[in-house]
Amino acid sequence: MLAELRGVPTRPKLRRAGVSDQQVEDFIAGLLDDADLVVPDMRVRVCRDPKDDMVLEAALAGGAEVIVTGDRDLLVPHPWRGVAILTPTDFTTRFGG
């Protein structure tokens, strides 16, 4: 997931939005400073894209209440085992900016 975290912000969609390499690095550094890293102890097979299951596994291991994602496949099982799976817009609407 850490490799994915580093890769997503470098995708063309965010580049077109003007996100710089430094902004990406600053965001990741800040996130990792505040993050509780977990190692899932249970495997799940829920998502249409099996690679997305690691997000659910980490959420379960970490006791997450919310997953925020723009991944349409990952949004399908909302809610999942008591975990809300929200788009960034829905998260901001529900919990404020």
C-alpha positions in Angstrom: 0.0 0.0 0.0 2.9 2.4 0.6 4.1 1.9 -3.0 0.5 2.7 -4.1 0.4 5.7 -1.9 3.6 7.1 -3.5 2.4 6.2 -7.0 -1.1 7.6 -7.1 -0.2 11.3 -6.7 2.1 11.1 -9.6 -0.6 10.0 -12.1 -1.4 12.3 -15.0 -4.8 13.4 -13.5 -3.1 15.1 -10.5 -0.2 16.4 -12.7 -2.8 18.2 -14.8 -4.2 19.7 -11.6 -0.8 21.2 -10.9 0.3 19.0 -8.1 4.1 19.2 -7.7 6.6 16.6 -6.7 7.3 18.5 -3.5 3.6 18.7 -2.6 3.3 14.9 -3.1 6.4 14.3 -0.9 5.1 16.8 1.8 1.7 15.1 1.8 3.1 11.6 2.1 5.6 12.7 4.9 2.8 14.3 6.8 0.5 11.3 6.4 3.2 8.9 7.5 4.0 11.0 10.5 0.4 10.7 11.7 -0.4 7.2 10.4 -0.6 4.0 12.5 1.0 1.4 10.2 -0.7 -2.0 10.5 0.0 -5.5 9.2 -3.2 -7.3 8.3 -3.7 -10.7 9.9 -6.8 -11.6 7.8 -7.2 -11.9 4.1 -10.5 -10.9 2.4 -11.8 -11.4 -1.1 -14.5 -8.8 -1.6 -13.6 -6.3 -4.3 -14.1 -6.7 -8.0 -10.4 -5.8 -8.4 -8.5 -8.2 -6.1 -5.7 -5.6 -5.6 -8.2 -3.4 -3.7 -8.8 -6.1 -1.0 -5.5 -5.0 0.7 -7.2 -1.7 1.5 -10.1 -3.5 3.3 -7.6 -5.8 5.0 -5.7 -2.8 6.4 -8.9 -1.0 7.4 -10.0 -4.1 9.3 -6.6 -4.5 11.0 -6.4 -0.9 12.0 -10.0 -0.6 13.2 -10.8 2.1 10.6 -14.2 3.7 10.6 -13.9 5.3 7.1 -12.0 4.6 3.9 -11.7 7.6 1.6 -11.2 6.7 -2.1 -11.9 7.7 -5.6 -11.5 4.1 -6.8 -14.9 3.1 -8.1 -14.3 -0.6 -7.6 -13.5 0.0 -3.9 -16.6 2.1 -3.4 -18.9 -0.9 -4.3 -19.0 -2.7 -1.0 -20.0 0.5 1.0 -20.5 0.0 3.9 -18.3 -3.0 4.6 -18.2 -4.5 8.1 -19.1 -1.2 9.7 -16.5 0.7 7.6 -17.9 3.6 5.5 -16.3 3.7 2.1 -16.7 7.3 0.8 -15.5 9.5 -2.1 -13.4 12.5 -1.0 -16.5 14.7 -1.8 -18.8 12.6 0.3 -16.3 12.5 3.2 -15.9 16.3 3.1 -19.7 16.7 3.0 -20.2 14.3 5.9 -17.4 15.4 8.2 -16.6 18.9 7.1 -13.6 20.4 5.3 
